[in-house]
């Protein structure tokens, strides 16, 4: 499978262990983008000439591909955005501004990525709602006991933590939230590239993910929302293509999803995302999950033999990443040394400072996997890390 990614042909010695940040692109995605811009380029929804009709058809087909990928009821429940962050902000600015009042509670967890925390902080300041937290236990598992109580109107939760790798029990969280009349917004950025997503089975009200982590282009994301919620939500950006009728005095808006896609859309990104999701489906989501689980388990087994190394999060169910710290070693020093060895990992606060503070840290190192990684790469990384730790000490 590594051979399907041109970057590894150009850089055969590269060991890329940062797919949780962004994933490399298979040749079919790069070719889909090249073909659109070189052979089929036109804008969509606006013109009757042939190339525009072809582009519009491809754009509409992409929405259906995403619908199938997440098992939404209707393609009208799929909104194209710039990424997970944009999707979450759309919900906050539209649904949140309309429905939240002083005294209402917004519930997030201590493990959230900043993209699923800062928008709710801003919304709480704007509406007077109260922000509360689901605490995270020492093993990286959320303590849900009594957290979702009457008065909670919105629960924002990551499907998989980008720090601990913990897979959260979304269906159970949704069940508890709906019982008290709350909606649930799921940050699926770390889940969509690695496992089958079924929004109907999860029961969530909104689900967001990014194309670039799913082997697609940057700048394209998805927001799934239940149709009855989207129909009642106002637009947050005005402009072309999101309108029904316009006069100098008044505008009526298109039905979702176009209501939330103002201006010329990210056509190339949408077409590239379609290719990426179809490629993932051709490989098999269960096959991807199994392969990456083997890699993560092999990594953790090796890391446990390194003195002074602490793995953050030991949940029984984890995604394909592992974050760790090493006594007396700054993660930036480690990442810089590994780069010399053509090994790429993530270091820093991981855009999740509250989660790291829970472990008493301001920075950590993270290894994360994609379909192109191998057991041999895991073993080589661990050997290099062990030697570096011995020399560092």
C-alpha angles and dihedrals in degrees: 000000000000088000090066090067113079094202090069090053089053092042107026093169095054115117103196113196101163105085091130086070096043136331128229120247128249118229092254092062093048090048092049089055093045092049094049095050096038102038114010106030119148137119121265138237094015114074141048099214119113102256092048091051090050092049091048091051091051091048092051092046089054091056089053090049090055091046089056092044093058096028096238117172094236138017086231087072091064118089122185114223137163093266145304092304092053091047094052092046090051091057092046095048096043112028095025097048090049100046110028124088137174110296096026115122129233111198122204131159132247091242098060126131111242088253089066095043112039095055090055092047089054091046092050090052091049099046103029091242118147121246116218133178136227103222122236119224125224092266092056095255120129119247100227096171106128093342098118103059137154110292094044108120101172134026117196113192139164116236091214123013114240089212108041099019089230113163105220121217095247097172091053092046089051091050092053093044095050089049089065094039098258128137123227127225114194124203100212098174093117096037106047095066094050113036144024112281119208110175092184092055091045090048093212121156096220132016124187132191141158129242097217093063089051093060090267133113126295119252096044127098142157136235117192114196132173109259096236090055095046092048090058097045123098121228118259098200124045129206142086126349095020096079137090101191131356131196128167089262106036145019132201118202135231120250118262135311094031090046087072098041104074120178130007104337129230091269099167091045092051092050091047090049090052090054092047095051092046089050091051090049090050091053091045126246092232091051090050091049094048094048094049093046090056090052094049094048091049090050095049092047090055095043091055089066094060113096116238094013118129123193113214110226128013101193114159090237117046140165124237099285139086127199120195146166130211122213112256095002126108111221090226090062090050094048092048092052093047090051089060086057091050092252116132120203134155122255133177134052092325091224087283107093097159090054093051091047087057086064093044094254139119095193139017143173122253134195118194132177141224134185091272096062123102141202088247090059091051092052093046092049091051092049092051091045093050092051092047092051091051092050093043092054 
